[in-house]
Structures are given as structure tokens and as C-alpha cells.
Amino acid sequence: MEKRVFNFSAGPCCLPMEVLKEAHDDMFNYKGTGMSIMEMSHRNKEYAKVWNNARDGFRKLLGIPAEYQIFFMQGGASLQFSGVPMNLLGEKKSANFLVTGVWSD
């Protein structure tokens, strides 16, 4: 194995080699399905198991009651920066927004 580096950036951290190996294998043949998890339809039974397991794990880990929905969304920091004020505003209210550079675009 080549030398591994320590990642102290704001993004993802270093993952254990076992995790990387399992992710590698599942990219080619997820749990013996003959296709990558990336190729599966979101309606596929195997993909639904992954999604439900992730949702249930978050619910248990964070103590989220069943009457709350959990959303898995893409977008990273940019989505969060826009989503937080929209959720805090409330209904039928507006706010001014100043574009000051990369983080506000």
C-alpha cells in the first residue's frame, strides 16, 4: 500500500481502508446484484434497503421522532446557506439578500 495522508481539511476525512475496499467492491457489484449502487434506480428494492437503513440509522442516532421526515439532499454548503434563512423566515415573508462573493452566489 502506498503512503496514506492525513486530511485535516473542511471536507471529508480519511476513511479506513476496509471502508474504501467495501465501497470499491460495491461500485462494481452491489451485494451480488450484478450492478453498481450508482446504476440502480431509486425504486430498486436493494437501493430502498440502503435508503431505509440510512434513514432509520439517523432516526435512532439523533432521536428523531417518527412524525418528522428526513430528507437526503445534495447541494452541500451552498444549499445549506440558502436553506437555513428560507426555513427561518416563515410563511409569506421576504428578506433582502446581498451577493458579496463566492459564498453568496
NORRA-V100857 format. One record per residue. PSI is psi in degrees with one decimal (NA if undefined). OMEGA is omega in whole degrees, 0 to 359 (999 if undefined). Layout:
psi: {PSI	PSI}
omega: {OMEGA	OMEGA}
This chain:
psi: {138.8	164.4	131.1	147.3	158.9	131.5	111.0	18.5	174.3	-15.9	-150.9	153.0	-179.4	135.9	147.7	147.9	-34.9	-39.1	-44.9	-39.7	-44.2	-42.4	-40.9	-49.7	-42.3	-19.6	-23.8	-33.6	89.1	113.1	38.6	15.5	-15.5	3.5	160.6	150.4	-29.1	-18.8	-9.7	147.5	148.9	-7.9	-5.2	140.4	-39.8	-41.5	-39.7	-36.8	-41.9	-48.3	-47.5	-38.9	-42.5	-46.7	-48.2	-36.0	-43.5	-44.3	-44.8	-48.4	-43.1	0.5	41.7	119.9	155.8	-25.0	-3.5	140.9	150.2	127.2	133.4	114.0	144.9	171.8	-23.3	-147.8	-37.5	-41.8	-41.4	-41.3	-33.1	-32.8	-37.2	-53.4	-35.0	-35.6	-30.4	-19.2	-40.8	176.5	145.7	33.9	158.8	166.3	155.0	148.7	126.3	122.7	113.1	-2.6	-154.7	-46.6	-19.4	-2.4	NA}
omega: {177	183	178	179	174	183	180	181	182	183	182	179	176	179	177	181	179	179	179	179	179	178	178	182	182	176	181	183	185	175	176	181	182	177	178	174	180	182	186	172	176	177	180	182	180	178	179	177	179	182	181	179	178	179	182	177	176	181	181	183	185	179	182	181	183	182	176	177	176	179	172	187	173	174	177	186	181	178	180	180	179	183	182	180	179	178	181	182	185	184	173	176	178	179	173	182	182	177	184	182	187	187	180	180	999}
